[in-house]
Amino acid sequence: MLIFSALETWLETEREQVGLWAPVGLGAGIVAWFWLLDPAQWLAFCCFALGVAALAALSPGSGRLRHIVMAGALLATIGCLLIWGKATLLGQPPLGRATFVEMTAEVRSVRPVPARNMVRAMLRPIDAPGLPVTVRVNIPSEDVPKGLGEGAVIRFRTRLMPPAPPGVPGAYDFAARAYFQGIGATGKALRPIRVLAPTRETPPLRARLFAHIVDQVEGPAEGIAAALATGDQGAISDADAEAMRRSGLAHLLSISGLHVTAVIGAAIFLLMRVMALSRRAALDWPLMLIAAGGGALVGIGYTWLTGAEVPTVRSCIAALLVLGGLALGRDAITLRLVATGALIVLFFWPESLVGPSFQMSFAAVTAIVALAEHPRFRAFAAAREENWSWKLTRALAVTLATGLVVELALMPIALFHFHKAGLLGAFANLIAIPLTTFVVMPLEVLALLFDLIGLGAPFWWLTGHALDLLLAVAHGVAASPFATLLAPAMRPGLFALVIVGLLWCLLWRTRWRWLGLPPVLVGVALVLVAAPPDLLVTGDGRHVAVRSGSGMAILRDRAGDYVRDTLSESAGYEGDLSAIADLPMARCSTDLCALDMHDPAGRTWRLLLTRSDMLIDRPAFAPACARADIVISDRRLPLWCRPRWLGIDRQLLARTGGLSISLEEGEVHTVHRPGDAHPWIVKSRMRKRRPSRQL
């Protein structure tokens, strides 16, 4: 009883903060749906949560803890039902298997990707009942026919694939995202592409603005300029995008709080100055209310123009709440504002919770507001009468402290999703944020405005040079060996522990908030000291990466950049992948590679890998199979191939997806869990066949 009494006393002290946990309760139900495997488990979770709520409602007393448990359980139930319902009603089931088709389709949207020399089209197949409602195809720029656009009807040949699942454990899951985006298949259009009915629609404003900016700005800066105005990053080269990520400046490319705030702030400033020119308006009209309303309309229009991505919508909602609070004379920039925005986003886009965009966006804003609400920080940052040098020093200190707090809050999220976290972003942002907010964006707005009368060229020239400076900062910071922290894939359970600890630190106010710090520190420490996997196998079995004394090596040295990046990031390795055939402990022919690996305990593991499509006679292959501890093939292994520990072939990978293996612990982690019934997972259709006498 003393414990419950102490809890009640503490919760009474924190009563102003209790409501901030409402999005956490809703999110717990959403996470449960993603983590649990099938409808029976989802239903069991909902029943359990409702049972907890009922027990809390029937328990004696009327304390705050009772109400918190009841509300949290109900919110978790609502969250699980919300994402379950959206997945059932609005999701797009994936194509069952790869298929080569000649397809007639109506174009729904076209998005140029100049950095990759292609166009990405969303299509609705016509008279093709066996195909998904929406497919996405890539068209090389040189093959784009005239008349391609929204509403056009085209005919072409393509090999359609189900949206790709993670290549290895911890990699990006495009299949889950595509399911909620309504994409059932992807492919590449093959020439000739015939236009049966050309488009009659004018390209959307966003597409016209993107093309106009790319035409006006020269060099690498064109992609950054287009992204700042439209949110479309298709014109940014891979090298520049990687430099922005490593330097901690990638948030500038995604239309979020910085951009929306700058646009709305500029609109309010201009409206106030224009209305103040009228004496009658200045004396009689509620200028702030009118300017806030105009700023709100500008913010909504900007959000629509840039594609209404989750960070933009979150920022727009937050800005509208701030404007409403200011109009009512309230202090609107609080954690309650952040919690309200999170609830709105989760209600309409519950699937966004498990993506890095939502997590990083709200984690950064929560960290900034929590720091701003701290009494000591608020006292240090408050305006006061002092000379300009102290004001500048204080402003730089506040900016640096804010950047460091944001970097620390984002570190576990970045390690979980990208297996790397920035360390110098706070220092890079000291230059990049003022440069973007006060130089680049105003110049770009002026350039667009003066383009209406044909005089925007000087402003575009200045914008290009300012963006060149921004890219120079990004590449300079990214080149530092201390720019990023690498780590292998983090386990979901450990990540959940870190996030709960982080929220505990940020959402409470009393000294008990620091109880959340040990889980965060322990979780991050476990990730940093974790040994990378010894062996990675992609879901198709074609690509294998092994850890060697000098780094990482890959089976097929002609693998593309996407495969190489996926394997490197999942292993927490930054460097070039060498060829397994070049390793001193490997013996490779055209068809096979035999490899001896040593784990930290000193045990020698013998691996046998197939590396061609040629059939291998049983007399040559059977003895090698018997000597190997692990055999890996992208084809079906015959039953007589029995390695000592593990045989990995097409049939096994069809059920498990990609694999990561730690030899010393004997652990095998899979992409797909047994019994996983989430609707975006393509079920294996492998048929059992009689044992083959050859591989």
N, C-alpha and C positions, 0 to 999 in steps of 0.2 A: 504493500500500500504506500510505503514511503516513496518508492520509485515512481508510482503513478502520480503521487502528490507533487513530487519534484518536476515531473514532466509537465504537469498542468501549469505549474508556476512558470516554468521556462516558456511554454507556448503562449502564456498570457503576456509575457514580456515581448515575444516575437509576433504578436497578433497582427501587426501591420504587414508582416512578411508571409504569413500563411497562404494567402491567396496567390502568391507567386508560383506555388507548386501545382496549380491547376493544370498548366500545360504538361507538367511532368507526369501527372496522373493519366492524362489523355494519351500521352506518348508511351506510357508503359503498356497500355493495351495494344497500341499499334506495333510496338516492338515484339510483344508476345505473339502477335499474328505472324510476323515475319520469322520468328525464331521457332515456334512450334510447327509441327510437320504436316498435319492433315486436319480436315474438318472436325473429326472427333476430338482432337486435342484443342482446337479453337473453341468448340462448344464447351468442353470441360473447363477451359479457362474462364469463359464467361459465367458459367454456373458457379464456379468457385468464387469469383469476384463478387457475384450477387449474393452468395452465401455469407461472405465476409461483411458485406454491407448490411445484410439482414441481422446478423449477429450484433453488429455495432448499433443498429437502430433499436434492438430489443434489450441491449445491455442497460443496467440501471445507471442513473446519474445523467447529468447534462454537461459534462466537461467538454473542453475544446478537443481533446484527443479523440473522443468518440465521434465527433462531427468530422474530424479530419479523415479518420479511417473510413467512415461511411462515404464521404464525398470522393475520396481517392479510389475506392473500389468501384463506385458507380462510374467515375470518369474512365477508369481502365476498361470497364465493360463497354462503354460507349466507343472508346478508341478502337477496340478489337472489332466491334460490329461495324464501325465506320469503314475501316480499311477492307474488311471482309466483303461488305456490301459493294464498295466501289470496284473491288477486283472482280466480283461476280457480274456486276451489271455493265461496267464500262471498259473492262480490260479486253485486249485483243489476243486471243490464243495464237501461239506461234505456228508456223508451218511445220507439219509433221516431220519432214525430212527434206534434204536437198533435192531439187528437181530442176531439170533443164526445160524451159518452156519458150514458146513464141507467144508473146502476150500483147493484147490490145488494152490500153489503159487510158484513163482520163487523168490529166495532170492536176493535182490539188495545189501544189506549191513548188516553187523552184528557188533554190538557194545557191548562189555562186560561192565556190571555195577557191579563190585565186591562189592561195598558198599551196594548194595541192593540185592545181591545174585541172579542176573538175567542177561539175555542177551536181548538186544533190537534189533529187526530185522525189516528192511524195506522190504516189500514184494510186488510183482506184481501178483495179482490174475490171474489164468489161466482159461479161459472158464467160466467167471463169469461176464456177462454183467451188472448185477445189482449192482456190487460192484465198489468202486472207483478204479482208476488206481493204486494208491499206498496206502497201509495200513501199520500201525506200530503195532507190537505185542510184548509183553513181554513174555519171556520164562524163567521159573525158572531154575537156574543153574543145578539143579539135573535132569532136564528133557531135557537138550540139547543133541540131538542125535549126533552120529559120522557122519562126512561128512557135517555138517552144515557150510555154508559159501557162499560167493558171487557166484551166478550162480547155486546153488543147487535148486532142486525142492522138496518141502515137502508137506505133507498132514496132516491136523489136524483139530480139532474142536475148535471153539472159539465163544465168544459172542462179536460181533463188535459194537462199539458205535461211534456216531459222536464225533469229537474232542470237548473237554469240554469247554463250555463258562465260564465266571467268575461265581464262586459260589454265590457271593454276590457283590453288587456294590463296585467298587474299587479293586476287586481281579484280579489276573492274567488271561488274556484272551488268553488261549491256542488255541482256535478255530481260532482266527484271524491269529496267527502265523503259525498254521498248514496249513491254506489255502494257504499262500504264499510259504510254504515249500513243497507243493504238497502232504500233508498227508490228506487223505479223511476219515479215520476211524482208531480207535485204539482198542486194545483188549488184552486179555491174552490167549496164546495158552494152550490148555488142552491136557493132555496125553491121548493116546499115540501119539507121533509125529513121523510119518514115513517119511524117506528120500527116495524118489522115484528115485532121481538122485543126487549123492553126488557132492560136489564142486570139480572142477578141477583147480580152481584159487588159486594162492598164496595169502595169506592175504596181504592187503595193508601195505606199509611201516609203516604208522602211527600205525596200529593195532599191528604189530610185535614189534615196539618200545615200545608201551604201555605195552604189555605183558612182554617184557624183563625187563623193569624198575620195574614193580610190583614184578617180581620174585627176583630181586636183592636187593631190599630195604625191610626191615622188619618193621612191626608195622604201626602205623598211618602215618608215614612219607612217605610210599609208594605212597599214593594217591597224596600228594603234589608234590613229585618228578615226577610222571607221568604227572601231570597237567602242571608243569613248562616246560616240554620238548615237550608235544604233545597238550596241551590245553584241553585234555579230563579229566573231573573232576569226572568220574564215580567211581573211587576208593576212593574218599574222603568220610569219614563217615559224617552223618548228624550233629553230635556234633562238629566235626572239622570245617565243612563248616559254621555252625552258629557262631562259635567262630571267624572265619576269617571275617565274615560279621560284627559282633558286634564290633570288634576291628578296623575296617576300613582297613583291609588288604586283602579283597576279590579281589581287583584289581590285586594282585600278581598271582591269579589263572587263570585269563583270559589273554591269550596271547595278549599283547598290546604293548604300546610304550616302557615300561621298557625292556621287553624281546627282542623285535625287535632291539631296539637301542643297547642293550648289545651284541647281536649276530653280528650285522653289525659292531659295533665298534671293537669287538674282531677280526673279519675277516680282517678289514682294518689294525689293529695293526700288526697282524701276517704277512700279505702280505707285509707291509712296511718293517718289520724287515727282512723277507726272501730276498726281492729284494735288500735291502741295503747291503747284504753280497757280492753282485757282484759290483765291482768297476765301470764297464762299465754301469750297470743299474743305479747305484747311480748318475753317472755324466751325462748320456745321456738320460735316459728314464724319461717320466713324471710320477714319482712314485705315486703321489697323485691321478692323473687321473686313472691310472691302478688299484690302490688299491680301489678307489671309485667304479669302475666298478665291481671289484670282490666282494666288499661288497654288491653292488646292487643285484648281482646274488645270493649271499648267503641269503639275505633278502627275495627275491622272493621264493627261495626254502624253506626257513623256513616257510613262509606264507602258501605255498601249503601243506607242511607237517602237519601243525597244523590245517588244516581244513578250512582255509580262512574265518574265522568269521569276522564280521564287525569291531571290534576293531583291529584285526590283519591286515586286508586290509587297514584300515585307517592309521595305524602306518607304514605299508610298503609303501604306497603312500607318506606319509609325509617324510619318510626316503629317498625315491628316489628323491623327490623334493629337499631335503636338499643336497644330494650328487650332483645333477645337479647344484644347486646354487654354491656349493663349487668348482665344476669343472669350472664354469664360473667366479669364483672370486667374487661372490655376497654374501651378507648377507642373507642366505636363511631361517633362523629361525625367521619367522615373522608371524603375523596374516594372511597375504596373503597366506602363505603356508597352514595354517589351513583351510582357506576359500576354497582354491583350492581342498584340500582333501575332504572337506564336499560336494562340488559340484559333484565330481567324485562319491563318495559313494551314494549320493542321486540320481544320474542319473541311476546307475545300480541297486541299492537296495532302492527305495523310501520308501518301507514299513518299513525300519529300523528306520525311523525318529521318529515313535511313541513308539519305544521300549527303555527300560532303557539303553541298551548297547550303542547305538549311542549317546543318550543324555548325559550320564555320561562321555563317552569317550571324546567327543568334548568339553563339558563344562570344564572338567579338563584341557585339553590341552590349550583351549582358556584362561582360568584363569592364567595358568602358563606363557604363552607367553605374555599376557597383563601385568602381573606383571613384567616380565623380561624387557619389553620395557619401563617401567616407568623410567624416568631419575634418580630419587632419589634412587630407588632400584638398578638400574644398577650401579650407582656410589658406592653404599654401597657394592655390590657384586663383583665389579671389582678386579682383581688380583693386588697385590701391594707388595712391599718389606716390610716384617714384620716377626717377629719371629713365630715359629711354633704354639705356644699357641694361638696367636691372629688369625692365619690362621684357626686353628681348631674351635675357638669360632665363627669366622665369618661364616665358612661353616655350622656349626650347626644352627646359627641364620637364614641363608638363607634357609636352609632346613626346619626349623620350620615355617618360614613365608610362604614359598611356600605351605607347608602342610596345614596351617590354611586357606589360600586363597582357596585352592582346596576344603577343607571341607565345607567352607561357600558356594562355588559355587554349590557343589553337594547336599547340604542339602535340598533345595526344591524339587529336582528331586527324591532323596531318599524317602522323605516324601510322594510324590505323588505315586510312584510305590510300595514302600515296607512298607509305613506307619511308618518308623523308620529311623533315621539318626544317624550316628556316631558322637560322640563328642570328643573322645580321639584318633582318627585315626592319627592326625598330630604327636602326641607324639610316638605312636606305630611305625609309619613309620620311625622315626629317627633311630630306631634299625633295623627294618625289611628290608628297602630298601638297605642300605649298606650290610647287611648280605646276602640278596638274590643276589644282583648284583656282589659283590666282593668275596663271599665265596661259596654260594650254587651252582650258575650256573656254575662258572669255575670248581668246583669239579665234578659236574655232567657231564660236557663236557669231562673232563679228564677221568672219569670213563668209559664213552661210548667209548672213543678212545682206552683206554688200554684194554677194553673188546675184541677188535679185536685180541689181542695177548694173551688173557686169564689172564691178570694181573689187572683187574679192581676192584677186591674185596676190597683192602684197601681204594680206593677212594669212593666206595659205602658206606663203613663203616663211613667214614668222612662225606659224604653227609647226611646219615641218622641222625647222631648226630647234624649236623647243622640244619637240618629241625626239629628235636625235639626241639631245642632251639627256632626256629621260632614259632612252635606250642605253646611252653610254654609262649612266649610273647603274642600270640593271646589269649590264654585262660586266662592269667593273666589280660590283659586289659579288655577282655569281661566280667570277673567276677565283675568288678567295677559297682556299681549302677549308675554311671554317664557315662557309656560307650555309651549308646544310648538314643536318644530322641524319644518318641513314640507319635503318633498322629493318630486320625481316618482318614478315607479316605478323600482326598482332592478333591474338585470339579474341573472338567476340566477347567472351565472358570477362576477360581482363579489361577490355575496352569499356564494357558496361560499368565495371567497378570504378574505373578512373573517372568516367563521366558523372557518376553519382557523387563521388567525392568532390569533383569540381563544382557541381551544382550546390552541394552543401556549403562549400566555402563562399560562393557568390551570392546565394539567396538569403542567408541568415545574417544577422547583424551583431549578435552578442559574441562573447569570446568562444562559445561552444561551436562557432562556425569552423574553427580551426581543426575540429575533429575530422573534417573531410580531407585535410591535407595529407595525412599518412597514406590513405589509399591511392591518392594521386601520385605521390612520390614513389611508393612501392611499385605501382603499376608501370610507371615510366621507367624505373630502374630495371624491372624485370624484362622489359622490352629491349632496353639498351644492352643488357648483358646476355640476352638470349642468343644462342648459337644459331646461325643461319642453317637452313636445310642442306643436307648433303646432296640431295637429288630432287630435281623438279621434272615432271613429265606433263606435257600439255594434254588437253582432252582428246586430241586426235591421235596421240601417240607418236607423231612425227618428230617432235622436238623434245630433246632431253638436255638438261643442263646439269652438270656435276660440279661439285666444289673440289678444287685442287689446291695444292699448296701455294700456287701463284695467283689464285683468283677463281674464276668460273670459266668453264669450257662448255661448248654446245656441240651437239651431235652433227647437225647439218649447218656447216659454216656459211651457206648461202641464205640462211633465214633472213627475213625482212626485219626492218627496224622495229615494227610493232611487236613481233615475237621477242626480239632481243630485249626491248625495253620492259616487256611484261616479266620475263624471266629475271632480269637484273633487279627490278624493283621489288619483286616478291622475295628475293634472296637478300635484300638489303645490300646490294653490291653496286658500286659505281666504278665502272671501268669497262674496257673492251672484253668481249667474250671471245676467247680463243677457240680453236677447233679441238675436239676430243682426239682426233687423229694425230694431232701434233704433240700430245702429252707423252712424256717418256714411259709412263706405265700402261700405255694403250697399244694394242695391236689391231690394226684395222685393215680390212680388205675393201673391195668395192661394195660388198653386200653386208658385212658384219664388222662390229667392233667389240673386242674383248678388252676389259678394263679392270685393273685391280685398284681398289680404293681402301684407304686405311682410316678407321675412325679414331677419335681421341683415346679410346681404351686400348688401341693397338691391334684390334682385330682387322684382318684383311677380308674385304668383300670383293667377290668376283662378279662383274657385270657383263652381260652379253646383250648387245644392242643391234637390231637390224637397221640398215641404212639405205636400202634400195627396194625396188619393187620386184626383183627377180626371185624366182622360186629356188629354194635351197634343198638339195637332196637330203633325205633322212640320214643316210650313213655319215654325212659330213656334219649335220646339225645336231643329231641326237647326243653324241658324246659331249659336245660343247654345252648343250642344255644341262646335262647331268652334272657337269663340273661347276656351273654357274650358281651363285646364290640368288641373283635377280636376273630375269630375262625381260627385256622390253621390246615390244614390236608394235607397229601401227597396223598390223594385220592380226588375224586370228591364229593363236598358237595351237598346234595340234595337241591332242591329249597326251601323246607320248613325250612331249616336252615338259619335263617336271623339274624345275629348278629347286634348289635346296630350301629357299625361303619364300620367294614371291615371283609369280609370273604375271606380267602386265601386258595385256593385248587389247585389241579393239573391242572385244566382247566385255572385258572388265571395265574399260574406260567408258563404254557406253552407259554403264550403270553409275560409275563413281565420278566421272568428269576428271579433270586434271588432278595430279597428285603431288604432294611434297613429302619427302621421306627424310627422317633423321635416323641415321644408322645406329649410332651409339645407344639411343633410347629404344630403337625398334619401333618408332612411331610413324604411322602413315596417316596423313590428313588428306581428305578428299574435298572436291568442290561440292558434289551432291551428297547429301546424307541419305542413308537407307530409309525408304518410305516417304521421302519428301514429296508432298502432293501440291506444292504451290503451282498455280496455273501456267506459269511461264516456262516450266521445266519440260523439255521434250522427253517423253518416255521412250525407253529403249525398245526397239522393235527387232532386236537381234534374234534370229531363229537358231535353235540348236541344230547342229549338223553332225553328221557322222565324222568320227575322227579322220583327219586327213593324213596321208602318208608323206606329205610334203608340206613345208611352210610356204 
